[in-house]
Amino acid sequence: MKFLLYLSPTERQLWGRDGQGWQRVSGEPIGHVWVVTDLVGESFAEIKTPRLFGRDRGSYIARQLATRYPDTPYRTFLTPSQEDDLIGRILPTRHILLGIDAAERLDAELDATPNPVPGVWPVSMLLGLLGQDRDLPADLFVVMPAPGTLRIVFLKNRTPVLTRLTLTPNQPSTQVDEIIRTLRHLENTQVVPRNRQEHPVLLLADPSGFEGPMAAAHLKLVSLHRWETTPPADWHFPLFDLALKSPAGQVAPLARRAEFLAARLSKAALVLAAVILVAGIASAGNNLWSLFGMLNESRQLGASIQQINAQIAEVDLNISKFGVVPDTLRRAVALHDDEIVSVPAIDQHLRLIANVLASDSNLRLKDLQWRLLAPGALPCSVVATPDQAAAGAASPEPGSETRKVELSIELAVPVTYGPRDRAQTLRSISGQLAGIEGLTLWQDAQKDLASGSLRGGSILGTATRLTWCMTLPGIASAAVGPNGGSRP
């Protein structure tokens, strides 16, 4: 149950609200106690301020409050909506001061209330908030009759600018006269224009008996749509409900609300601590879940290692059955790959030589030597590497070197050939050999014929030996088909 203390000019009432609605309470309240006042000393005052920022504006308004309500700490201000440009809305210059000049009674009532007080709300402010409903006119009289009293609040442009509490009998004609008196005061102070237009009135009471006097005084009754069919049993209850929401217009000083604010801060701290605790537990849960995941992965990794070790042991057992050491097998495989598989086939090289010699059927092959060169070995018994580009061979690209084959041939030319025929035959053979792709001539019988060769300290005749020595790129035997032919 929520408790509310209602202070009228003549009495003090304690109300409680539960699921059944509002009801009078006797005894001491439990928990917070909201305070609503309906006193004569309530008043509004409109002020204009310079365009000030932040603390400067707050200090200026505080001085205006102290000047307007010097005898009471129960005061505050409101900033209504500004009918101005964007700068006016950012830096408002129009404010409404609100205060209660009944500090002695309020102090006595709050001192007698041991419960924390969320705040003190004048009923004038609550009526002003009620009259700001968008279904109601912007300029409006809000009137709430009570036993022996009449509260009148006037709103101009949905902003409360005047409030009155009068001792008025509960007679419609007398109460309408008080409304007219308030209207004349507003016209005299030029708050509203003096004309014959109808002024809307929100009457928070039974309208029976008010229609005639109000129509004669150019006053028009208006109502709130949500209460047209089922009005409240007591119009104070909507105001009490509004006060429980702690709206704008609270006038109690900070010292009167310190206990309530401390309790709310303590509750907020507890909520924050609970949130931090839940976040910590969630974080710890995530870490614990990650740890469980790591342990599970570790177990799976251990099982995989055991399975791999078992497979290795099985492979070792199978190897041991062959009676061959793995290193010996690896060396044998390397030897097979390096020395056997990489040996090129001889038949293709012989076909190349045969195609060259086929140009002259009188030539005879006296000697042929074919050998696979070791890596880095010099061919044809030379002692220095010649310039391959000068010899007619392109330089190999890095990483594209293959094993070389040395091929040496010696030809016999018929004795019937004269020097000219001999030279022409040698030139033809050398030219055909030089045109073979990848072939490099290291010894050329044509050149020897022109210059002669020095052998053993004597000069031999060019007709004695006609020898060509060359290197060819190795062609792996794997490229040869099973029947000796080349694979497609």
C-alpha positions as CSV (number, residue, x, y, z in Angstrom):
1,M,0.0,0.0,0.0
2,K,1.1,3.5,-0.8
3,F,0.4,6.3,1.6
4,L,-0.4,10.0,0.9
5,L,-0.8,12.9,3.4
6,Y,-3.4,15.5,2.3
7,L,-3.2,18.9,4.0
8,S,-6.2,21.1,3.6
9,P,-6.8,24.5,5.3
10,T,-8.8,22.9,8.1
11,E,-7.6,19.2,8.5
12,R,-5.0,16.6,7.9
13,Q,-6.0,13.4,6.1
14,L,-3.9,10.2,5.6
15,W,-4.9,8.2,2.6
16,G,-3.7,4.8,1.4
17,R,-4.0,3.2,-2.0
18,D,-4.1,-0.6,-2.6
19,G,-5.7,-2.7,-5.3
20,Q,-9.1,-1.5,-4.2
21,G,-8.4,2.2,-4.7
22,W,-8.0,5.1,-2.2
23,Q,-9.3,4.9,1.3
24,R,-8.8,6.8,4.6
25,V,-6.2,5.3,6.9
26,S,-5.9,5.6,10.7
27,G,-2.7,4.9,12.5
28,E,0.9,5.1,11.4
29,P,1.8,4.7,7.7
30,I,4.5,2.2,6.5
31,G,7.1,3.2,4.0
32,H,7.2,6.4,2.0
33,V,4.6,9.1,2.4
34,W,3.7,11.5,-0.4
35,V,2.4,14.9,0.6
36,V,-0.2,17.0,-1.2
37,T,-1.2,20.4,0.0
38,D,-4.3,22.5,-0.6
39,L,-3.4,25.7,1.2
40,V,-4.1,29.4,0.9
41,G,-0.5,30.3,0.5
42,E,0.0,28.6,-2.8
43,S,0.8,31.0,-5.7
44,F,2.3,31.3,-9.2
45,A,4.5,34.1,-10.6
46,E,5.8,34.4,-14.1
47,I,9.2,35.9,-14.7
48,K,11.4,36.7,-17.7
49,T,15.2,35.9,-17.6
50,P,18.1,36.8,-19.8
51,R,19.5,34.2,-22.1
52,L,21.8,32.5,-19.6
53,F,23.5,29.1,-19.6
54,G,23.6,26.3,-17.0
55,R,24.7,27.5,-13.5
56,D,24.2,31.2,-14.3
57,R,20.6,30.7,-15.2
58,G,20.0,28.4,-12.1
59,S,21.6,31.1,-9.8
60,Y,19.5,33.8,-11.4
61,I,16.3,31.9,-10.9
62,A,17.2,31.0,-7.4
63,R,17.6,34.7,-6.5
64,Q,14.3,35.4,-8.1
65,L,12.7,32.6,-6.0
66,A,14.3,34.0,-2.8
67,T,13.0,37.5,-3.7
68,R,9.5,36.3,-4.5
69,Y,9.2,33.8,-1.6
70,P,11.6,35.1,1.1
71,D,9.7,33.5,4.1
72,T,9.5,29.9,2.9
73,P,11.8,27.2,1.6
74,Y,8.9,25.4,-0.1
75,R,9.4,26.8,-3.5
76,T,10.5,25.8,-7.0
77,F,10.2,26.8,-10.7
78,L,8.8,25.4,-13.9
79,T,10.0,26.0,-17.5
80,P,6.9,25.9,-19.7
81,S,7.1,25.3,-23.5
82,Q,8.6,28.3,-25.2
83,E,6.7,29.8,-28.2
84,D,9.9,31.1,-29.7
85,D,12.5,30.2,-32.2
86,L,15.1,27.4,-31.8
87,I,17.4,29.6,-29.7
88,G,14.4,30.4,-27.4
89,R,13.8,26.7,-26.9
90,I,17.4,26.0,-26.2
91,L,17.8,29.0,-23.9
92,P,14.4,29.6,-22.4
93,T,13.7,33.0,-20.9
94,R,10.1,32.4,-19.6
95,H,9.7,30.6,-16.2
96,I,7.0,30.1,-13.7
97,L,7.8,30.4,-10.0
98,L,5.8,28.3,-7.5
99,G,5.8,28.5,-3.8
100,I,3.8,27.9,-0.6
101,D,3.8,30.6,2.0
102,A,2.9,28.3,4.9
103,A,6.3,27.2,6.1
104,E,5.3,26.8,9.8
105,R,2.5,24.4,9.2
106,L,4.4,22.4,6.6
107,D,7.4,22.1,9.0
108,A,5.2,21.0,11.8
109,E,3.4,18.4,9.7
110,L,6.6,17.0,8.2
111,D,8.3,16.9,11.7
112,A,5.4,14.9,12.9
113,T,5.8,12.4,10.0
114,P,8.7,10.0,10.8
115,N,8.4,8.3,7.4
116,P,10.6,9.3,4.4
117,V,8.9,12.0,2.2
118,P,9.4,11.7,-1.6
119,G,8.2,15.3,-1.9
120,V,5.5,17.9,-1.4
121,W,3.1,18.8,-4.3
122,P,0.7,21.7,-4.2
123,V,-2.8,20.8,-5.4
124,S,-2.5,23.9,-7.6
125,M,0.4,22.4,-9.5
126,L,-1.5,19.0,-9.8
127,L,-4.6,20.8,-11.2
128,G,-2.4,22.7,-13.7
129,L,-0.9,19.4,-14.9
130,L,-4.4,17.9,-15.2
131,G,-5.5,20.9,-17.2
132,Q,-2.6,20.5,-19.7
133,D,-4.4,17.5,-21.3
134,R,-4.3,17.9,-25.1
135,D,-8.1,17.3,-25.3
136,L,-8.7,20.6,-23.4
137,P,-8.4,24.2,-24.6
138,A,-5.1,26.0,-24.1
139,D,-6.7,28.8,-22.0
140,L,-8.7,27.2,-19.3
141,F,-10.2,27.6,-15.8
142,V,-9.8,24.5,-13.7
143,V,-12.2,24.6,-10.7
144,M,-12.4,22.1,-7.9
145,P,-15.1,22.8,-5.2
146,A,-14.6,21.3,-1.7
147,P,-16.6,21.5,1.5
148,G,-16.6,25.3,2.2
149,T,-13.8,26.1,-0.2
150,L,-13.2,26.6,-3.9
151,R,-9.9,26.1,-5.7
152,I,-9.5,28.0,-9.0
153,V,-6.4,27.6,-11.3
154,F,-6.1,29.4,-14.6
155,L,-3.9,28.2,-17.4
156,K,-2.8,30.4,-20.3
157,N,-1.2,28.6,-23.2
158,R,-1.3,25.4,-21.1
159,T,0.8,27.1,-18.4
160,P,-0.6,27.8,-14.9
161,V,-0.3,31.5,-14.2
162,L,-2.8,32.0,-11.3
163,T,-4.3,30.0,-8.4
164,R,-6.8,31.0,-5.8
165,L,-8.4,29.3,-2.8
166,T,-11.5,31.0,-1.4
167,L,-13.9,30.2,1.4
168,T,-17.0,29.9,-0.7
169,P,-20.3,28.1,0.3
170,N,-21.3,25.1,-1.7
171,Q,-23.8,26.9,-3.9
172,P,-23.4,26.9,-7.7
173,S,-24.3,30.6,-8.1
174,T,-21.8,31.7,-5.4
175,Q,-19.1,29.6,-6.9
176,V,-19.8,30.9,-10.4
177,D,-19.6,34.5,-9.0
178,E,-16.1,33.6,-7.7
179,I,-15.1,32.4,-11.1
180,I,-16.4,35.6,-12.6
181,R,-14.4,37.6,-10.0
182,T,-11.3,35.8,-11.0
183,L,-12.0,36.5,-14.7
184,R,-12.4,40.2,-14.0
185,H,-9.0,40.2,-12.2
186,L,-7.3,38.6,-15.2
187,E,-8.9,41.1,-17.6
188,N,-7.8,44.0,-15.4
189,T,-4.2,42.7,-15.3
190,Q,-4.4,42.1,-19.1
191,V,-3.7,38.4,-18.8
192,V,-6.8,37.8,-21.0
193,P,-8.5,40.2,-23.4
194,R,-11.7,42.0,-22.3
195,N,-14.3,40.7,-24.8
196,R,-17.5,38.8,-24.9
197,Q,-16.0,35.4,-25.9
198,E,-16.8,32.2,-23.9
199,H,-14.2,31.1,-21.5
200,P,-13.9,27.3,-21.0
201,V,-14.1,25.9,-17.5
202,L,-13.1,22.4,-16.3
203,L,-15.4,21.7,-13.3
204,L,-14.2,18.9,-11.1
205,A,-17.6,18.3,-9.5
206,D,-21.1,17.5,-10.3
207,P,-22.2,20.0,-13.0
208,S,-25.8,20.0,-11.9
209,G,-26.9,23.6,-11.2
210,F,-23.9,25.2,-12.9
211,E,-25.1,25.3,-16.5
212,G,-27.5,28.3,-16.2
213,P,-25.2,30.7,-14.2
214,M,-22.2,29.8,-16.3
215,A,-24.0,30.3,-19.6
216,A,-25.2,33.7,-18.4
217,A,-21.6,34.7,-17.5
218,H,-20.2,33.4,-20.9
219,L,-18.5,30.5,-19.3
220,K,-18.5,27.1,-21.1
221,L,-18.2,23.8,-19.3
222,V,-15.7,21.3,-20.8
223,S,-14.8,17.8,-19.7
224,L,-12.1,15.2,-20.0
225,H,-13.1,12.4,-22.3
226,R,-11.9,9.6,-20.2
227,W,-14.1,10.6,-17.3
228,E,-17.3,11.7,-19.2
229,T,-19.1,8.4,-18.6
230,T,-17.7,7.4,-15.3
231,P,-16.5,10.4,-13.3
232,P,-14.4,9.7,-10.1
233,A,-16.2,9.3,-6.8
234,D,-13.9,12.0,-5.5
235,W,-11.9,14.3,-7.7
236,H,-9.1,14.3,-5.3
237,F,-8.3,10.7,-6.2
238,P,-7.0,11.6,-9.8
239,L,-4.8,14.2,-8.2
240,F,-3.5,11.7,-5.7
241,D,-2.7,9.2,-8.5
242,L,-0.8,11.9,-10.3
243,A,1.2,12.8,-7.1
244,L,2.3,9.2,-6.7
245,K,4.1,9.5,-10.1
246,S,6.3,12.2,-8.6
247,P,5.6,14.8,-11.4
248,A,7.1,18.2,-11.9
249,G,6.3,20.9,-9.3
250,Q,7.8,19.3,-6.1
251,V,8.5,22.2,-3.6
252,A,10.1,20.4,-0.6
253,P,13.7,21.4,0.2
254,L,16.4,18.8,-0.1
255,A,16.7,18.4,3.7
256,R,13.1,17.2,3.9
257,R,13.7,14.5,1.2
258,A,17.2,13.4,2.2
259,E,16.1,10.2,3.8
260,F,14.0,9.2,0.8
261,L,16.8,10.1,-1.7
262,A,19.3,8.1,0.4
263,A,17.0,5.1,0.5
264,R,16.5,5.3,-3.3
265,L,20.3,5.7,-3.8
266,S,20.8,2.7,-1.6
267,K,18.2,0.7,-3.6
268,A,19.9,1.8,-6.8
269,A,23.3,0.7,-5.3
270,L,21.8,-2.6,-4.4
271,V,20.4,-3.0,-7.9
272,L,23.7,-2.0,-9.4
273,A,25.5,-4.5,-7.1
274,A,23.1,-7.2,-8.1
275,V,23.7,-6.4,-11.8
276,I,27.4,-6.5,-11.2
277,L,27.1,-9.8,-9.4
278,V,25.0,-11.3,-12.1
279,A,27.5,-10.0,-14.7
280,G,30.3,-11.5,-12.7
281,I,28.6,-14.8,-12.4
282,A,27.8,-14.8,-16.1
283,S,31.5,-14.0,-16.9
284,A,32.6,-16.7,-14.5
285,G,30.2,-19.1,-16.1
286,N,31.6,-18.2,-19.5
287,N,35.1,-18.7,-18.3
288,L,34.1,-22.0,-16.6
289,W,32.4,-23.1,-19.9
290,S,35.5,-22.2,-21.8
291,L,37.6,-24.2,-19.3
292,F,35.3,-27.2,-19.7
293,G,35.7,-26.8,-23.5
294,M,39.5,-26.7,-23.2
295,L,39.5,-29.8,-21.0
296,N,37.2,-31.6,-23.5
297,E,39.5,-30.6,-26.3
298,S,42.5,-31.8,-24.3
299,R,40.9,-35.2,-23.7
300,Q,40.1,-35.5,-27.4
301,L,43.6,-34.5,-28.3
302,G,45.0,-37.1,-25.9
303,A,42.7,-39.8,-27.4
304,S,44.0,-38.8,-30.9
305,I,47.6,-39.0,-29.8
306,Q,47.0,-42.5,-28.3
307,Q,45.3,-43.5,-31.6
308,I,48.3,-42.2,-33.6
309,N,50.8,-43.9,-31.3
310,A,48.9,-47.1,-31.8
311,Q,49.0,-46.7,-35.6
312,I,52.7,-45.9,-35.4
313,A,53.3,-49.0,-33.3
314,E,51.3,-51.1,-35.9
315,V,53.4,-49.7,-38.7
316,D,56.6,-50.4,-36.9
317,L,55.4,-54.0,-36.4
318,N,54.6,-54.3,-40.0
319,I,58.0,-52.9,-41.0
320,S,59.8,-55.3,-38.6
321,K,58.2,-58.2,-40.4
322,F,60.1,-57.4,-43.7
323,G,63.5,-57.5,-42.0
324,V,64.6,-54.3,-43.7
325,V,65.8,-51.2,-41.8
326,P,63.7,-48.1,-42.8
327,D,66.9,-46.1,-43.4
328,T,68.1,-48.7,-45.9
329,L,64.7,-48.6,-47.6
330,R,64.8,-44.9,-47.9
331,R,68.3,-44.9,-49.3
332,A,67.3,-47.5,-51.8
333,V,64.2,-45.4,-52.9
334,A,66.4,-42.3,-53.2
335,L,69.0,-44.3,-55.3
336,H,66.2,-45.6,-57.5
337,D,64.8,-42.1,-58.0
338,D,68.2,-40.4,-58.5
339,E,70.2,-43.1,-60.5
340,I,67.7,-45.4,-62.2
341,V,64.5,-43.6,-62.9
342,S,66.3,-40.4,-63.9
343,V,68.5,-42.2,-66.5
344,P,67.2,-41.0,-69.9
345,A,66.5,-43.4,-72.8
346,I,69.2,-43.8,-75.5
347,D,67.0,-44.6,-78.4
348,Q,65.8,-41.0,-79.0
349,H,69.3,-39.6,-79.0
350,L,70.3,-42.3,-81.6
351,R,67.3,-41.3,-83.7
352,L,68.5,-37.7,-83.7
353,I,72.0,-38.8,-84.9
354,A,70.5,-41.1,-87.5
355,N,68.3,-38.3,-88.9
356,V,71.5,-36.1,-89.3
357,L,73.5,-38.9,-91.1
358,A,70.6,-39.8,-93.4
359,S,71.4,-36.7,-95.5
360,D,74.4,-38.5,-97.0
361,S,74.2,-42.3,-97.5
362,N,78.0,-42.6,-98.1
363,L,78.9,-41.6,-94.6
364,R,79.9,-44.4,-92.2
365,L,79.8,-44.3,-88.4
366,K,83.2,-45.3,-87.1
367,D,82.7,-44.7,-83.3
368,L,79.8,-43.7,-81.0
369,Q,80.1,-43.0,-77.3
370,W,77.0,-42.3,-75.1
371,R,77.3,-41.6,-71.4
372,L,75.3,-39.9,-68.6
373,L,77.1,-37.0,-67.1
374,A,77.4,-36.7,-63.4
375,P,76.0,-33.4,-61.9
376,G,78.6,-30.7,-62.4
377,A,81.0,-32.8,-64.6
378,L,82.6,-31.2,-67.8
379,P,81.8,-33.1,-71.0
380,C,84.0,-34.1,-73.9
381,S,87.2,-34.0,-71.8
382,V,87.3,-30.2,-71.7
383,V,89.0,-28.4,-68.9
384,A,86.9,-25.2,-68.9
385,T,83.3,-24.4,-69.5
386,P,82.8,-22.5,-72.8
387,D,80.3,-19.7,-73.3
388,Q,77.2,-21.6,-74.1
389,A,75.6,-18.6,-75.7
390,A,78.6,-18.4,-78.1
391,A,78.2,-22.1,-78.8
392,G,74.6,-21.6,-79.9
393,A,72.8,-22.9,-76.8
394,A,70.4,-20.8,-74.7
395,S,71.2,-20.4,-71.0
396,P,68.9,-22.6,-68.9
397,E,66.5,-20.9,-66.5
398,P,67.1,-21.4,-62.8
399,G,65.6,-24.5,-61.4
400,S,65.0,-26.0,-65.0
401,E,68.4,-27.9,-65.3
402,T,68.1,-31.6,-66.1
403,R,70.7,-34.4,-66.3
404,K,73.0,-34.1,-69.4
405,V,74.0,-36.8,-71.8
406,E,77.3,-36.7,-73.6
407,L,77.3,-38.1,-77.1
408,S,80.4,-38.4,-79.2
409,I,80.5,-39.7,-82.8
410,E,83.3,-40.2,-85.3
411,L,82.5,-40.5,-89.0
412,A,84.3,-41.9,-92.0
413,V,84.1,-40.0,-95.3
414,P,84.7,-41.9,-98.5
415,V,88.2,-41.4,-100.0
416,T,86.6,-40.4,-103.3
417,Y,85.5,-37.1,-101.7
418,G,87.7,-34.2,-102.6
419,P,88.5,-31.4,-100.1
420,R,85.5,-29.4,-101.3
421,D,83.0,-32.3,-101.0
422,R,84.5,-33.1,-97.6
423,A,84.2,-29.5,-96.3
424,Q,80.6,-29.3,-97.6
425,T,79.7,-32.6,-95.9
426,L,81.2,-31.5,-92.6
427,R,79.5,-28.1,-92.8
428,S,76.1,-29.8,-93.5
429,I,76.4,-32.1,-90.5
430,S,77.5,-29.4,-88.1
431,G,74.7,-27.2,-89.3
432,Q,72.1,-29.9,-88.7
433,L,73.5,-30.7,-85.2
434,A,73.5,-27.0,-84.2
435,G,69.8,-26.8,-85.2
436,I,68.7,-29.5,-82.8
437,E,66.9,-27.9,-79.8
438,G,68.8,-28.3,-76.5
439,L,72.0,-29.6,-78.2
440,T,75.4,-28.0,-77.4
441,L,78.5,-28.7,-79.5
442,W,81.7,-29.0,-77.6
443,Q,83.8,-30.5,-80.3
444,D,83.1,-29.7,-84.0
445,A,84.9,-31.6,-86.8
446,Q,84.2,-28.7,-89.2
447,K,86.2,-26.3,-87.1
448,D,88.9,-28.8,-86.7
449,L,89.0,-29.2,-90.4
450,A,89.6,-25.5,-90.8
451,S,92.2,-25.0,-88.1
452,G,93.6,-28.5,-87.4
453,S,93.9,-30.0,-83.9
454,L,96.9,-30.3,-81.8
455,R,97.3,-33.9,-80.5
456,G,100.3,-35.1,-78.6
457,G,102.6,-32.3,-79.8
458,S,101.9,-33.0,-83.5
459,I,99.5,-31.6,-86.1
460,L,97.2,-34.3,-87.5
461,G,95.6,-34.1,-90.9
462,T,92.0,-33.2,-91.1
463,A,91.1,-36.4,-92.9
464,T,92.4,-38.6,-90.0
465,R,89.5,-38.2,-87.5
466,L,86.2,-36.5,-88.0
467,T,84.7,-36.2,-84.5
468,W,81.8,-34.4,-83.1
469,C,81.2,-34.2,-79.2
470,M,78.0,-32.8,-77.9
471,T,75.6,-32.7,-74.9
472,L,71.9,-33.3,-75.0
473,P,69.3,-32.8,-72.3
474,G,68.5,-36.0,-70.5
475,I,65.0,-37.5,-71.3
476,A,63.8,-39.7,-68.4
477,S,63.1,-43.3,-69.2
478,A,59.6,-42.9,-67.6
479,A,58.6,-41.0,-70.7
480,V,59.2,-44.2,-72.7
481,G,56.2,-46.5,-73.2
482,P,56.1,-50.2,-72.2
483,N,56.9,-51.3,-75.8
484,G,59.8,-49.0,-76.3
485,G,57.8,-46.3,-78.0
486,S,57.2,-42.8,-76.7
487,R,54.1,-42.3,-74.6
488,P,51.4,-39.9,-76.0
